[in-house]
Amino acid sequence: MKKLAYASLIYAVLGLALGVFYREFTKFNQFQGYTQLRGLHVHVLTLGALFFLLVLVLHRLLDIGGKKGFSLWFILYHAGLAGTAAAMLTRGILQVFGSDMAGLNHIAGLFHTLLGIAVVWFFVLVVKTAKD
């Protein structure tokens, strides 16, 4: 359970730091307009901090962490979220500088797919645990 609590804490700090980064980075570069950095901090706070608080509660209530495959799910979810956040960060920085990177959509799509698989897998774990 400590891993879940620490994951939530780390994502909360990271999400808040990304919010400050967005504000200061765009202000420093005198950028006005939409950038992916704007939504990044909300994504990390929601899909990271809040989601792992929910997992922590479900672990306490249903002992979901004791299910087979939970550790692999944990790694896959982190990989998907970290890759998605990195793609958003890269796209946002490039938008501020007025450029783009070929293939970034495909990279972001890959990590979104991993994250989607992890979310479905999480619900499978919850349903299997709730039945027992």
Protein Blocks (a to p, Z undefined) as FASTA:
>chain_A
ZZmmmmmmmmmmmmmmmmmmmmmmmmmnopacddfklmmmmmmmmmmmmmmmmmmmmmmm
nommlpghklmmmmmmmmmmmmmmmmmmmmmmmmmnopacehklmmmmmmmmmmmmmmmm
mmmmmmmmmmZZ
